[in-house]
């Protein structure tokens, strides 16, 4: 299998899903054995980081690693 074949298959699978959210991306990542970098790419591509920002603000945390 080519280097990016799993990512291509995951993309095709995700585009067929009725709801495209972080849960679907995580499922695709497990199912197609994607790397953490590929999973992050899919999250950024499809969600634009919106869900991550929402969960961080819900938890009262910022993206800055230095803040406590």
Secondary structure, 3 states (H helix, E strand, C coil): CCCCHHHHHHHHHHHCCCCCCHHHHHHHHHHCCCCHHHHHHHHHHHHCCHHHHHHHHHCCCCCCCCCC
